[in-house]
Structure formats: C-alpha cells, structure tokens
Amino acid sequence: MISPLLDYLQGLAANNNKAWFEEHRAQYQVLRQEFTGLVGEILARVAAVDPAVEHLRPADCLFRINRDVRFSRDKSPYKTQFSAIFCPQGRNVNLPAYYFHIAASGDSAVANDRSGELLAGGGMYAPDTAQLAAVRRYILAHPYRLDALLADPAFATMGGIYGDSLKRVPAGVPADAPHMTTLLRKQYLTGETVAASSVVSADLADWVVARFTVMVPFIQWLRDALGPPTADIPYEKPPIDIV
C-alpha cells in the first residue's frame, strides 16, 4: 500500500483543498480501509509485548485526516499523512504512547523528493509541568533504571531519548546530578525515520512492530515515572521536589 498511499498523499499535498479531496474521495476511502487493517495488525502484535494496549481497537488509534485550523495560520484543511497512536488511555491524552505515520514528505525533504516519510516513534511529545517534574523526580530517585534503558544497544540505535531541552538546570535538580542531559529534556521521545519508499509494503508491519518492541521498556519507564513507583524497586535516595 505504500506506493499508492504516497501517490495519494503527495497529490493531496499539491492540491490541499476540498474540491480535490472530494474528487479523490473513493481513493481515500480505499487507502483508509487498508491503513486501518495495517493498524489492526500492528496493534495486535504490539499488545503481545505490551498488554496495556490490548483493549484498544484501530478506531481508538487512528487520527483523522482533517486538520484543526482554528488557531493556525496555515488553513490547509487536510493532513498530508496517515497516522496512528497506541496509548492505553486513548489518542487524545498527553501520556506515554507509540506513534507511527506515513507522510507525503519529511520536515527536511528536498524539492521534488517523492520518497515520503515513514516514522515509528514513541514517548511524550508535550508533557506538562507536573509530568516533567514527576519524570525528573523519578530519574533522581532511580538513576539505575535509566542506566539500564540507555545501555540497550537497540534503543541506542534509535537515538536513545531525544527532544527539546532546557538551557538551564531545573529548580530542585542538583548541578552534579547524573543523567543531566535527560533531566534537561522538555520532551521524552525516541524513534526512527526513514524514506517510506525504502520499505516494501509486505514488510511495513514488521518494520513498525520491531521499533515499537524496542521502545516497550522506554514506554514502561515513562509510565512508572508518572504513576506510583514500582513496588519492588527501592528508592536509592528520597525524591526531590522539582518544579
């Protein structure tokens, strides 16, 4: 499905208006149905390694193609990607999740590049102040958990933990604290991006599931940080209040 989907999305990107969309609605519906099947297959396989998502249905994970343009200068009505998110609490919450998309092009795509973008990622894109504080407390209280996560070669291959960062040490964090790079993060993300055309359709689910499987310990680490600490993990030192 990759080649027909890229052709459609790139056509939509060049003609992002309701008239073109309606003219090609039948094509969209076929591709949407195929993508829904792909999401269902990925979801079932991810649930085998992360049972927290096993109750989800594809409809709980799929994003609409319509853009919310109310507060955007860009009034293009449609997204130029098909995307889905796997989060136990649903797609409209700001909690740890797995995410993937097939897009017409990437942020750094060169002109006339027709290869598209395939992204499989996970984490928290926009944690709020309380969530950031919780993760920082957890890092300080359980540094060895982060040691183990970052030591995984497969996780390192995907770039480890990345995202926007503060320029200054947050209040309540000792200047000599271990894992300062992660303590400074304002986002907690990981993943891999490739040209969509480089993955054949028959291998697409395998490619996404392989990346999500590597992310499972990272997603669980974030869940533990945001919720009650795991009972069998003792604190190495008392948690520090961090704003």
Salt bridges, closest charged atoms under 4 A:
GLU22 OE2 - LYS18 NZ 3.29
GLU22 OE2 - ARG25 NH2 2.76
GLU41 OE2 - ARG45 NH1 3.41
ASP50 OD2 - ARG223 NH2 2.87
ASP60 OD1 - ARG57 NH2 3.08
ASP68 OD2 - ARG70 NH2 2.69
ASP74 OD2 - ARG67 NH1 3.96
GLU117 OE1 - HIS101 NE2 2.69
ASP147 OD1 - HIS179 NE2 2.69
GLU192 OE1 - ARG211 NE 2.97
ASP206 OD1 - ARG45 NH2 2.83
ASP224 OD2 - ARG145 NH2 3.14
